Each structure stands twice: as structure tokens, then as C-alpha cells.
Amino acid sequence: MGQGFGLGFAVRTDAGENPLPGSIGSFYWNGGFGTTFQVDPKQQLVFILMTQVPWSAFHPYRKGIRYLAYQAMTDLN
């Protein structure tokens, strides 16, 4: 899926293979009960989602926050 793992995080290694938005070199990790964070150094973007939702409900929030964050940016270099 265009990512690998290093230093405890998932790291994006190829832009074309991953269906979620992000630059090569961005890294993220998903925690328990819906928490997640992502750092995209190329876009100067950091986001953190701290939620407390049941295990069956957190998946849409993790994808949604990534799409919303990148869609909110007006100048993607």
C-alpha cells in the first residue's frame, strides 16, 4: 500500500499505491479507541484526533480526518 514502518510509525514510501492522501515521507500512527495522528513535513501539516469511540465505529473517523485536512488546504506544493 505504499508504506513501510520505521521508528515506531507507519511511513509513506510511495504516493501512487496508497488510497489515502499524503506526501512521500509523511508518517502516522493509529491508537486505541479511534485516536490517530499524522505528520506531513512536505505540506507542513500536523493533525491529531483524540476520540473515544467504540472499536466498531472508529474507522470512518480516521479516514475522514485525513481527507478533511488535505481538502482544507488551498495550496498543495
N, CA, C and O atoms as a Maestro MAE file, in Angstrom:
{
 s_m_m2io_version
 :::
 2.0.0
}

f_m_ct {
 s_m_title
 :::
 protein
 m_atom[308] {
  # First column is atom index #
  i_m_mmod_type
  r_m_x_coord
  r_m_y_coord
  r_m_z_coord
  i_m_residue_number
  s_m_chain_name
  s_m_pdb_residue_name
  s_m_pdb_atom_name
  i_m_atomic_number
  :::
  1 25 0.819 -1.209 0.000 1 A "MET " " N  " 7
  2 3 0.000 0.000 0.000 1 A "MET " " CA " 6
  3 2 0.856 1.262 0.000 1 A "MET " " C  " 6
  4 15 0.356 2.328 0.362 1 A "MET " " O  " 8
  5 25 2.104 1.183 -0.385 2 A "GLY " " N  " 7
  6 3 2.924 2.376 -0.475 2 A "GLY " " CA " 6
  7 2 3.418 2.894 0.853 2 A "GLY " " C  " 6
  8 15 3.703 4.084 0.979 2 A "GLY " " O  " 8
  9 25 3.528 2.036 1.847 3 A "GLN " " N  " 7
  10 3 4.034 2.470 3.142 3 A "GLN " " CA " 6
  11 2 4.869 1.376 3.778 3 A "GLN " " C  " 6
  12 15 4.748 0.196 3.448 3 A "GLN " " O  " 8
  13 25 5.723 1.804 4.703 4 A "GLY " " N  " 7
  14 3 6.538 0.885 5.468 4 A "GLY " " CA " 6
  15 2 6.518 1.331 6.919 4 A "GLY " " C  " 6
  16 15 5.756 2.224 7.289 4 A "GLY " " O  " 8
  17 25 7.348 0.716 7.734 5 A "PHE " " N  " 7
  18 3 7.377 1.062 9.147 5 A "PHE " " CA " 6
  19 2 8.799 1.362 9.563 5 A "PHE " " C  " 6
  20 15 9.735 0.666 9.169 5 A "PHE " " O  " 8
  21 25 8.955 2.405 10.362 6 A "GLY " " N  " 7
  22 3 10.264 2.767 10.868 6 A "GLY " " CA " 6
  23 2 10.133 3.600 12.121 6 A "GLY " " C  " 6
  24 15 9.279 4.483 12.201 6 A "GLY " " O  " 8
  25 25 10.971 3.326 13.096 7 A "LEU " " N  " 7
  26 3 10.994 4.074 14.363 7 A "LEU " " CA " 6
  27 2 9.627 4.141 15.036 7 A "LEU " " C  " 6
  28 15 9.312 5.129 15.699 7 A "LEU " " O  " 8
  29 25 8.820 3.110 14.874 8 A "GLY " " N  " 7
  30 3 7.539 3.045 15.566 8 A "GLY " " CA " 6
  31 2 6.369 3.695 14.860 8 A "GLY " " C  " 6
  32 15 5.280 3.774 15.429 8 A "GLY " " O  " 8
  33 25 6.560 4.163 13.638 9 A "PHE " " N  " 7
  34 3 5.489 4.819 12.895 9 A "PHE " " CA " 6
  35 2 5.319 4.169 11.536 9 A "PHE " " C  " 6
  36 15 6.234 3.517 11.033 9 A "PHE " " O  " 8
  37 25 4.157 4.346 10.946 10 A "ALA " " N  " 7
  38 3 3.958 3.986 9.548 10 A "ALA " " CA " 6
  39 2 4.475 5.156 8.711 10 A "ALA " " C  " 6
  40 15 4.143 6.307 8.991 10 A "ALA " " O  " 8
  41 25 5.273 4.877 7.702 11 A "VAL " " N  " 7
  42 3 5.902 5.917 6.885 11 A "VAL " " CA " 6
  43 2 5.491 5.709 5.434 11 A "VAL " " C  " 6
  44 15 5.575 4.600 4.906 11 A "VAL " " O  " 8
  45 25 5.050 6.777 4.803 12 A "ARG " " N  " 7
  46 3 4.650 6.708 3.386 12 A "ARG " " CA " 6
  47 2 5.889 6.655 2.510 12 A "ARG " " C  " 6
  48 15 6.763 7.517 2.603 12 A "ARG " " O  " 8
  49 25 5.964 5.630 1.651 13 A "THR " " N  " 7
  50 3 7.134 5.439 0.802 13 A "THR " " CA " 6
  51 2 6.839 5.624 -0.679 13 A "THR " " C  " 6
  52 15 7.761 5.832 -1.467 13 A "THR " " O  " 8
  53 25 5.562 5.550 -1.076 14 A "ASP " " N  " 7
  54 3 5.195 5.659 -2.483 14 A "ASP " " CA " 6
  55 2 3.820 6.303 -2.583 14 A "ASP " " C  " 6
  56 15 2.851 5.806 -2.007 14 A "ASP " " O  " 8
  57 25 3.737 7.397 -3.307 15 A "ALA " " N  " 7
  58 3 2.475 8.150 -3.387 15 A "ALA " " CA " 6
  59 2 1.402 7.441 -4.192 15 A "ALA " " C  " 6
  60 15 0.219 7.594 -3.887 15 A "ALA " " O  " 8
  61 25 1.766 6.677 -5.199 16 A "GLY " " N  " 7
  62 3 0.790 6.107 -6.106 16 A "GLY " " CA " 6
  63 2 0.059 4.879 -5.598 16 A "GLY " " C  " 6
  64 15 -0.978 4.522 -6.156 16 A "GLY " " O  " 8
  65 25 0.554 4.223 -4.571 17 A "GLU " " N  " 7
  66 3 -0.045 2.964 -4.151 17 A "GLU " " CA " 6
  67 2 -1.014 3.093 -2.985 17 A "GLU " " C  " 6
  68 15 -1.790 2.168 -2.744 17 A "GLU " " O  " 8
  69 25 -1.000 4.182 -2.267 18 A "ASN " " N  " 7
  70 3 -1.838 4.333 -1.080 18 A "ASN " " CA " 6
  71 2 -3.090 5.132 -1.428 18 A "ASN " " C  " 6
  72 15 -2.968 6.214 -2.002 18 A "ASN " " O  " 8
  73 25 -4.284 4.647 -1.106 19 A "PRO " " N  " 7
  74 3 -5.512 5.361 -1.464 19 A "PRO " " CA " 6
  75 2 -5.779 6.603 -0.605 19 A "PRO " " C  " 6
  76 15 -6.607 7.434 -0.980 19 A "PRO " " O  " 8
  77 25 -5.105 6.747 0.522 20 A "LEU " " N  " 7
  78 3 -5.333 7.904 1.389 20 A "LEU " " CA " 6
  79 2 -4.399 9.045 1.016 20 A "LEU " " C  " 6
  80 15 -3.297 8.802 0.524 20 A "LEU " " O  " 8
  81 25 -4.825 10.300 1.244 21 A "PRO " " N  " 7
  82 3 -3.965 11.433 0.900 21 A "PRO " " CA " 6
  83 2 -2.729 11.494 1.788 21 A "PRO " " C  " 6
  84 15 -2.749 11.060 2.940 21 A "PRO " " O  " 8
  85 25 -1.651 12.044 1.226 22 A "GLY " " N  " 7
  86 3 -0.406 12.211 1.970 22 A "GLY " " CA " 6
  87 2 0.779 12.253 1.037 22 A "GLY " " C  " 6
  88 15 0.724 11.727 -0.075 22 A "GLY " " O  " 8
  89 25 1.851 12.878 1.486 23 A "SER " " N  " 7
  90 3 3.079 13.008 0.707 23 A "SER " " CA " 6
  91 2 4.047 11.891 1.078 23 A "SER " " C  " 6
  92 15 3.956 11.306 2.157 23 A "SER " " O  " 8
  93 25 4.968 11.606 0.174 24 A "ILE " " N  " 7
  94 3 6.034 10.659 0.496 24 A "ILE " " CA " 6
  95 2 6.826 11.237 1.668 24 A "ILE " " C  " 6
  96 15 7.191 12.412 1.654 24 A "ILE " " O  " 8
  97 25 7.086 10.421 2.668 25 A "GLY " " N  " 7
  98 3 7.795 10.866 3.864 25 A "GLY " " CA " 6
  99 2 6.879 11.221 5.024 25 A "GLY " " C  " 6
  100 15 7.351 11.416 6.144 25 A "GLY " " O  " 8
  101 25 5.570 11.309 4.775 26 A "SER " " N  " 7
  102 3 4.658 11.577 5.888 26 A "SER " " CA " 6
  103 2 4.581 10.328 6.760 26 A "SER " " C  " 6
  104 15 4.805 9.215 6.285 26 A "SER " " O  " 8
  105 25 4.266 10.519 8.021 27 A "PHE " " N  " 7
  106 3 4.192 9.384 8.936 27 A "PHE " " CA " 6
  107 2 3.008 9.550 9.867 27 A "PHE " " C  " 6
  108 15 2.551 10.662 10.131 27 A "PHE " " O  " 8
  109 25 2.516 8.409 10.362 28 A "TYR " " N  " 7
  110 3 1.318 8.435 11.207 28 A "TYR " " CA " 6
  111 2 1.296 7.210 12.099 28 A "TYR " " C  " 6
  112 15 2.077 6.272 11.937 28 A "TYR " " O  " 8
  113 25 0.371 7.254 13.051 29 A "TRP " " N  " 7
  114 3 0.091 6.075 13.860 29 A "TRP " " CA " 6
  115 2 -1.331 6.163 14.369 29 A "TRP " " C  " 6
  116 15 -1.810 7.245 14.707 29 A "TRP " " O  " 8
  117 25 -2.010 5.024 14.425 30 A "ASN " " N  " 7
  118 3 -3.365 4.931 14.946 30 A "ASN " " CA " 6
  119 2 -3.318 4.288 16.320 30 A "ASN " " C  " 6
  120 15 -2.669 3.260 16.513 30 A "ASN " " O  " 8
  121 25 -4.007 4.898 17.271 31 A "GLY " " N  " 7
  122 3 -4.053 4.364 18.624 31 A "GLY " " CA " 6
  123 2 -5.376 3.685 18.911 31 A "GLY " " C  " 6
  124 15 -6.191 3.476 18.013 31 A "GLY " " O  " 8
  125 25 -5.575 3.349 20.155 32 A "GLY " " N  " 7
  126 3 -6.796 2.673 20.565 32 A "GLY " " CA " 6
  127 2 -7.982 3.613 20.637 32 A "GLY " " C  " 6
  128 15 -7.821 4.807 20.891 32 A "GLY " " O  " 8
  129 25 -9.162 3.083 20.415 33 A "PHE " " N  " 7
  130 3 -10.436 3.806 20.529 33 A "PHE " " CA " 6
  131 2 -10.536 5.009 19.603 33 A "PHE " " C  " 6
  132 15 -11.196 5.991 19.942 33 A "PHE " " O  " 8
  133 25 -9.894 4.951 18.443 34 A "GLY " " N  " 7
  134 3 -10.088 5.972 17.418 34 A "GLY " " CA " 6
  135 2 -9.057 7.070 17.370 34 A "GLY " " C  " 6
  136 15 -9.147 7.933 16.497 34 A "GLY " " O  " 8
  137 25 -8.086 7.091 18.254 35 A "THR " " N  " 7
  138 3 -7.082 8.153 18.202 35 A "THR " " CA " 6
  139 2 -6.149 7.942 17.011 35 A "THR " " C  " 6
  140 15 -5.900 6.809 16.601 35 A "THR " " O  " 8
  141 25 -5.643 9.032 16.465 36 A "THR " " N  " 7
  142 3 -4.690 8.972 15.361 36 A "THR " " CA " 6
  143 2 -3.922 10.283 15.289 36 A "THR " " C  " 6
  144 15 -4.385 11.311 15.782 36 A "THR " " O  " 8
  145 25 -2.758 10.241 14.680 37 A "PHE " " N  " 7
  146 3 -2.040 11.462 14.343 37 A "PHE " " CA " 6
  147 2 -1.307 11.247 13.039 37 A "PHE " " C  " 6
  148 15 -0.998 10.114 12.670 37 A "PHE " " O  " 8
  149 25 -1.028 12.337 12.341 38 A "GLN " " N  " 7
  150 3 -0.242 12.282 11.115 38 A "GLN " " CA " 6
  151 2 0.602 13.537 11.025 38 A "GLN " " C  " 6
  152 15 0.167 14.629 11.388 38 A "GLN " " O  " 8
  153 25 1.814 13.360 10.535 39 A "VAL " " N  " 7
  154 3 2.729 14.466 10.282 39 A "VAL " " CA " 6
  155 2 3.144 14.379 8.822 39 A "VAL " " C  " 6
  156 15 3.638 13.344 8.373 39 A "VAL " " O  " 8
  157 25 2.944 15.461 8.081 40 A "ASP " " N  " 7
  158 3 3.350 15.536 6.678 40 A "ASP " " CA " 6
  159 2 4.327 16.698 6.552 40 A "ASP " " C  " 6
  160 15 3.902 17.839 6.367 40 A "ASP " " O  " 8
  161 25 5.637 16.430 6.647 41 A "PRO " " N  " 7
  162 3 6.621 17.519 6.612 41 A "PRO " " CA " 6
  163 2 6.580 18.326 5.318 41 A "PRO " " C  " 6
  164 15 6.773 19.541 5.356 41 A "PRO " " O  " 8
  165 25 6.336 17.692 4.182 42 A "LYS " " N  " 7
  166 3 6.320 18.409 2.906 42 A "LYS " " CA " 6
  167 2 5.224 19.467 2.869 42 A "LYS " " C  " 6
  168 15 5.438 20.565 2.354 42 A "LYS " " O  " 8
  169 25 4.061 19.146 3.406 43 A "GLN " " N  " 7
  170 3 2.935 20.084 3.417 43 A "GLN " " CA " 6
  171 2 2.883 20.933 4.684 43 A "GLN " " C  " 6
  172 15 1.989 21.766 4.829 43 A "GLN " " O  " 8
  173 25 3.820 20.735 5.596 44 A "GLN " " N  " 7
  174 3 3.841 21.425 6.892 44 A "GLN " " CA " 6
  175 2 2.505 21.230 7.619 44 A "GLN " " C  " 6
  176 15 1.885 22.185 8.086 44 A "GLN " " O  " 8
  177 25 2.089 19.978 7.699 45 A "LEU " " N  " 7
  178 3 0.789 19.628 8.254 45 A "LEU " " CA " 6
  179 2 0.964 18.642 9.402 45 A "LEU " " C  " 6
  180 15 1.681 17.648 9.284 45 A "LEU " " O  " 8
  181 25 0.301 18.933 10.506 46 A "VAL " " N  " 7
  182 3 0.242 18.022 11.646 46 A "VAL " " CA " 6
  183 2 -1.206 17.988 12.100 46 A "VAL " " C  " 6
  184 15 -1.818 19.037 12.302 46 A "VAL " " O  " 8
  185 25 -1.754 16.807 12.260 47 A "PHE " " N  " 7
  186 3 -3.079 16.736 12.860 47 A "PHE " " CA " 6
  187 2 -3.143 15.591 13.844 47 A "PHE " " C  " 6
  188 15 -2.482 14.564 13.691 47 A "PHE " " O  " 8
  189 25 -3.964 15.802 14.860 48 A "ILE " " N  " 7
  190 3 -4.149 14.837 15.936 48 A "ILE " " CA " 6
  191 2 -5.646 14.707 16.167 48 A "ILE " " C  " 6
  192 15 -6.353 15.707 16.290 48 A "ILE " " O  " 8
  193 25 -6.120 13.478 16.224 49 A "LEU " " N  " 7
  194 3 -7.526 13.212 16.505 49 A "LEU " " CA " 6
  195 2 -7.595 12.410 17.790 49 A "LEU " " C  " 6
  196 15 -7.093 11.288 17.858 49 A "LEU " " O  " 8
  197 25 -8.211 12.982 18.801 50 A "MET " " N  " 7
  198 3 -8.364 12.315 20.094 50 A "MET " " CA " 6
  199 2 -9.851 12.047 20.299 50 A "MET " " C  " 6
  200 15 -10.606 12.948 20.665 50 A "MET " " O  " 8
  201 25 -10.259 10.833 20.067 51 A "THR " " N  " 7
  202 3 -11.658 10.448 20.214 51 A "THR " " CA " 6
  203 2 -11.765 9.279 21.177 51 A "THR " " C  " 6
  204 15 -10.780 8.596 21.457 51 A "THR " " O  " 8
  205 25 -12.936 9.064 21.665 52 A "GLN " " N  " 7
  206 3 -13.244 7.901 22.486 52 A "GLN " " CA " 6
  207 2 -14.505 7.283 21.907 52 A "GLN " " C  " 6
  208 15 -15.616 7.622 22.315 52 A "GLN " " O  " 8
  209 25 -14.330 6.383 20.965 53 A "VAL " " N  " 7
  210 3 -15.464 5.734 20.315 53 A "VAL " " CA " 6
  211 2 -15.281 4.217 20.386 53 A "VAL " " C  " 6
  212 15 -14.157 3.734 20.527 53 A "VAL " " O  " 8
  213 25 -16.370 3.470 20.289 54 A "PRO " " N  " 7
  214 3 -16.260 2.008 20.327 54 A "PRO " " CA " 6
  215 2 -15.410 1.485 19.168 54 A "PRO " " C  " 6
  216 15 -15.286 2.143 18.135 54 A "PRO " " O  " 8
  217 25 -14.835 0.316 19.345 55 A "TRP " " N  " 7
  218 3 -13.952 -0.278 18.334 55 A "TRP " " CA " 6
  219 2 -14.605 -0.360 16.968 55 A "TRP " " C  " 6
  220 15 -13.931 -0.150 15.960 55 A "TRP " " O  " 8
  221 25 -15.881 -0.656 16.901 56 A "SER " " N  " 7
  222 3 -16.545 -0.832 15.610 56 A "SER " " CA " 6
  223 2 -16.816 0.484 14.887 56 A "SER " " C  " 6
  224 15 -17.148 0.473 13.702 56 A "SER " " O  " 8
  225 25 -16.681 1.619 15.577 57 A "ALA " " N  " 7
  226 3 -17.067 2.901 14.975 57 A "ALA " " CA " 6
  227 2 -15.899 3.804 14.605 57 A "ALA " " C  " 6
  228 15 -16.120 4.809 13.929 57 A "ALA " " O  " 8
  229 25 -14.663 3.500 15.013 58 A "PHE " " N  " 7
  230 3 -13.601 4.486 14.819 58 A "PHE " " CA " 6
  231 2 -13.031 4.545 13.405 58 A "PHE " " C  " 6
  232 15 -12.423 5.554 13.048 58 A "PHE " " O  " 8
  233 25 -13.196 3.524 12.597 59 A "HIS " " N  " 7
  234 3 -12.584 3.504 11.267 59 A "HIS " " CA " 6
  235 2 -12.987 4.690 10.390 59 A "HIS " " C  " 6
  236 15 -12.098 5.289 9.786 59 A "HIS " " O  " 8
  237 25 -14.265 5.074 10.275 60 A "PRO " " N  " 7
  238 3 -14.624 6.212 9.418 60 A "PRO " " CA " 6
  239 2 -14.014 7.530 9.888 60 A "PRO " " C  " 6
  240 15 -13.725 8.396 9.062 60 A "PRO " " O  " 8
  241 25 -13.813 7.701 11.187 61 A "TYR " " N  " 7
  242 3 -13.243 8.943 11.693 61 A "TYR " " CA " 6
  243 2 -11.788 9.088 11.273 61 A "TYR " " C  " 6
  244 15 -11.356 10.182 10.908 61 A "TYR " " O  " 8
  245 25 -11.032 8.008 11.321 62 A "ARG " " N  " 7
  246 3 -9.616 8.069 10.945 62 A "ARG " " CA " 6
  247 2 -9.440 8.438 9.479 62 A "ARG " " C  " 6
  248 15 -8.604 9.277 9.146 62 A "ARG " " O  " 8
  249 25 -10.222 7.816 8.602 63 A "LYS " " N  " 7
  250 3 -10.136 8.166 7.184 63 A "LYS " " CA " 6
  251 2 -10.647 9.585 6.950 63 A "LYS " " C  " 6
  252 15 -10.042 10.359 6.208 63 A "LYS " " O  " 8
  253 25 -11.754 9.911 7.584 64 A "GLY " " N  " 7
  254 3 -12.372 11.221 7.383 64 A "GLY " " CA " 6
  255 2 -11.476 12.377 7.757 64 A "GLY " " C  " 6
  256 15 -11.425 13.372 7.034 64 A "GLY " " O  " 8
  257 25 -10.772 12.276 8.861 65 A "ILE " " N  " 7
  258 3 -9.913 13.391 9.289 65 A "ILE " " CA " 6
  259 2 -8.776 13.611 8.296 65 A "ILE " " C  " 6
  260 15 -8.366 14.749 8.070 65 A "ILE " " O  " 8
  261 25 -8.270 12.553 7.710 66 A "ARG " " N  " 7
  262 3 -7.198 12.709 6.710 66 A "ARG " " CA " 6
  263 2 -7.718 13.427 5.470 66 A "ARG " " C  " 6
  264 15 -7.088 14.362 4.977 66 A "ARG " " O  " 8
  265 25 -8.873 12.984 4.967 67 A "TYR " " N  " 7
  266 3 -9.432 13.628 3.781 67 A "TYR " " CA " 6
  267 2 -9.788 15.087 4.060 67 A "TYR " " C  " 6
  268 15 -9.502 15.956 3.236 67 A "TYR " " O  " 8
  269 25 -10.397 15.364 5.185 68 A "LEU " " N  " 7
  270 3 -10.778 16.740 5.511 68 A "LEU " " CA " 6
  271 2 -9.571 17.656 5.647 68 A "LEU " " C  " 6
  272 15 -9.599 18.792 5.174 68 A "LEU " " O  " 8
  273 25 -8.521 17.178 6.284 69 A "ALA " " N  " 7
  274 3 -7.323 18.002 6.468 69 A "ALA " " CA " 6
  275 2 -6.699 18.385 5.133 69 A "ALA " " C  " 6
  276 15 -6.338 19.544 4.928 69 A "ALA " " O  " 8
  277 25 -6.570 17.432 4.231 70 A "TYR " " N  " 7
  278 3 -5.957 17.734 2.930 70 A "TYR " " CA " 6
  279 2 -6.891 18.539 2.037 70 A "TYR " " C  " 6
  280 15 -6.418 19.371 1.263 70 A "TYR " " O  " 8
  281 25 -8.191 18.323 2.117 71 A "GLN " " N  " 7
  282 3 -9.124 19.100 1.325 71 A "GLN " " CA " 6
  283 2 -9.196 20.552 1.775 71 A "GLN " " C  " 6
  284 15 -9.510 21.435 0.977 71 A "GLN " " O  " 8
  285 25 -8.909 20.805 3.050 72 A "ALA " " N  " 7
  286 3 -8.955 22.165 3.582 72 A "ALA " " CA " 6
  287 2 -7.762 23.002 3.118 72 A "ALA " " C  " 6
  288 15 -7.807 24.230 3.177 72 A "ALA " " O  " 8
  289 25 -6.706 22.350 2.661 73 A "MET " " N  " 7
  290 3 -5.510 23.077 2.204 73 A "MET " " CA " 6
  291 2 -5.792 23.627 0.803 73 A "MET " " C  " 6
  292 15 -6.328 22.920 -0.051 73 A "MET " " O  " 8
  293 25 -5.432 24.883 0.574 74 A "THR " " N  " 7
  294 3 -5.705 25.508 -0.721 74 A "THR " " CA " 6
  295 2 -4.505 25.507 -1.645 74 A "THR " " C  " 6
  296 15 -4.668 25.634 -2.859 74 A "THR " " O  " 8
  297 25 -3.286 25.365 -1.096 75 A "ASP " " N  " 7
  298 3 -2.081 25.419 -1.927 75 A "ASP " " CA " 6
  299 2 -1.218 24.205 -1.625 75 A "ASP " " C  " 6
  300 15 -0.402 24.237 -0.704 75 A "ASP " " O  " 8
  301 25 -1.393 23.132 -2.394 76 A "LEU " " N  " 7
  302 3 -0.602 21.920 -2.208 76 A "LEU " " CA " 6
  303 2 0.602 21.968 -3.133 76 A "LEU " " C  " 6
  304 15 0.462 21.836 -4.349 76 A "LEU " " O  " 8
  305 25 1.771 22.154 -2.568 77 A "ASN " " N  " 7
  306 3 3.009 22.224 -3.365 77 A "ASN " " CA " 6
  307 2 3.676 20.887 -3.436 77 A "ASN " " C  " 6
  308 15 4.728 20.754 -4.063 77 A "ASN " " O  " 8
  :::
 }
 m_bond[307] {
  # First column is bond index #
  i_m_from
  i_m_to
  i_m_order
  :::
  1 1 2 1
  2 2 3 1
  3 3 4 2
  4 3 5 1
  5 5 6 1
  6 6 7 1
  7 7 8 2
  8 7 9 1
  9 9 10 1
  10 10 11 1
  11 11 12 2
  12 11 13 1
  13 13 14 1
  14 14 15 1
  15 15 16 2
  16 15 17 1
  17 17 18 1
  18 18 19 1
  19 19 20 2
  20 19 21 1
  21 21 22 1
  22 22 23 1
  23 23 24 2
  24 23 25 1
  25 25 26 1
  26 26 27 1
  27 27 28 2
  28 27 29 1
  29 29 30 1
  30 30 31 1
  31 31 32 2
  32 31 33 1
  33 33 34 1
  34 34 35 1
  35 35 36 2
  36 35 37 1
  37 37 38 1
  38 38 39 1
  39 39 40 2
  40 39 41 1
  41 41 42 1
  42 42 43 1
  43 43 44 2
  44 43 45 1
  45 45 46 1
  46 46 47 1
  47 47 48 2
  48 47 49 1
  49 49 50 1
  50 50 51 1
  51 51 52 2
  52 51 53 1
  53 53 54 1
  54 54 55 1
  55 55 56 2
  56 55 57 1
  57 57 58 1
  58 58 59 1
  59 59 60 2
  60 59 61 1
  61 61 62 1
  62 62 63 1
  63 63 64 2
  64 63 65 1
  65 65 66 1
  66 66 67 1
  67 67 68 2
  68 67 69 1
  69 69 70 1
  70 70 71 1
  71 71 72 2
  72 71 73 1
  73 73 74 1
  74 74 75 1
  75 75 76 2
  76 75 77 1
  77 77 78 1
  78 78 79 1
  79 79 80 2
  80 79 81 1
  81 81 82 1
  82 82 83 1
  83 83 84 2
  84 83 85 1
  85 85 86 1
  86 86 87 1
  87 87 88 2
  88 87 89 1
  89 89 90 1
  90 90 91 1
  91 91 92 2
  92 91 93 1
  93 93 94 1
  94 94 95 1
  95 95 96 2
  96 95 97 1
  97 97 98 1
  98 98 99 1
  99 99 100 2
  100 99 101 1
  101 101 102 1
  102 102 103 1
  103 103 104 2
  104 103 105 1
  105 105 106 1
  106 106 107 1
  107 107 108 2
  108 107 109 1
  109 109 110 1
  110 110 111 1
  111 111 112 2
  112 111 113 1
  113 113 114 1
  114 114 115 1
  115 115 116 2
  116 115 117 1
  117 117 118 1
  118 118 119 1
  119 119 120 2
  120 119 121 1
  121 121 122 1
  122 122 123 1
  123 123 124 2
  124 123 125 1
  125 125 126 1
  126 126 127 1
  127 127 128 2
  128 127 129 1
  129 129 130 1
  130 130 131 1
  131 131 132 2
  132 131 133 1
  133 133 134 1
  134 134 135 1
  135 135 136 2
  136 135 137 1
  137 137 138 1
  138 138 139 1
  139 139 140 2
  140 139 141 1
  141 141 142 1
  142 142 143 1
  143 143 144 2
  144 143 145 1
  145 145 146 1
  146 146 147 1
  147 147 148 2
  148 147 149 1
  149 149 150 1
  150 150 151 1
  151 151 152 2
  152 151 153 1
  153 153 154 1
  154 154 155 1
  155 155 156 2
  156 155 157 1
  157 157 158 1
  158 158 159 1
  159 159 160 2
  160 159 161 1
  161 161 162 1
  162 162 163 1
  163 163 164 2
  164 163 165 1
  165 165 166 1
  166 166 167 1
  167 167 168 2
  168 167 169 1
  169 169 170 1
  170 170 171 1
  171 171 172 2
  172 171 173 1
  173 173 174 1
  174 174 175 1
  175 175 176 2
  176 175 177 1
  177 177 178 1
  178 178 179 1
  179 179 180 2
  180 179 181 1
  181 181 182 1
  182 182 183 1
  183 183 184 2
  184 183 185 1
  185 185 186 1
  186 186 187 1
  187 187 188 2
  188 187 189 1
  189 189 190 1
  190 190 191 1
  191 191 192 2
  192 191 193 1
  193 193 194 1
  194 194 195 1
  195 195 196 2
  196 195 197 1
  197 197 198 1
  198 198 199 1
  199 199 200 2
  200 199 201 1
  201 201 202 1
  202 202 203 1
  203 203 204 2
  204 203 205 1
  205 205 206 1
  206 206 207 1
  207 207 208 2
  208 207 209 1
  209 209 210 1
  210 210 211 1
  211 211 212 2
  212 211 213 1
  213 213 214 1
  214 214 215 1
  215 215 216 2
  216 215 217 1
  217 217 218 1
  218 218 219 1
  219 219 220 2
  220 219 221 1
  221 221 222 1
  222 222 223 1
  223 223 224 2
  224 223 225 1
  225 225 226 1
  226 226 227 1
  227 227 228 2
  228 227 229 1
  229 229 230 1
  230 230 231 1
  231 231 232 2
  232 231 233 1
  233 233 234 1
  234 234 235 1
  235 235 236 2
  236 235 237 1
  237 237 238 1
  238 238 239 1
  239 239 240 2
  240 239 241 1
  241 241 242 1
  242 242 243 1
  243 243 244 2
  244 243 245 1
  245 245 246 1
  246 246 247 1
  247 247 248 2
  248 247 249 1
  249 249 250 1
  250 250 251 1
  251 251 252 2
  252 251 253 1
  253 253 254 1
  254 254 255 1
  255 255 256 2
  256 255 257 1
  257 257 258 1
  258 258 259 1
  259 259 260 2
  260 259 261 1
  261 261 262 1
  262 262 263 1
  263 263 264 2
  264 263 265 1
  265 265 266 1
  266 266 267 1
  267 267 268 2
  268 267 269 1
  269 269 270 1
  270 270 271 1
  271 271 272 2
  272 271 273 1
  273 273 274 1
  274 274 275 1
  275 275 276 2
  276 275 277 1
  277 277 278 1
  278 278 279 1
  279 279 280 2
  280 279 281 1
  281 281 282 1
  282 282 283 1
  283 283 284 2
  284 283 285 1
  285 285 286 1
  286 286 287 1
  287 287 288 2
  288 287 289 1
  289 289 290 1
  290 290 291 1
  291 291 292 2
  292 291 293 1
  293 293 294 1
  294 294 295 1
  295 295 296 2
  296 295 297 1
  297 297 298 1
  298 298 299 1
  299 299 300 2
  300 299 301 1
  301 301 302 1
  302 302 303 1
  303 303 304 2
  304 303 305 1
  305 305 306 1
  306 306 307 1
  307 307 308 2
  :::
 }
}
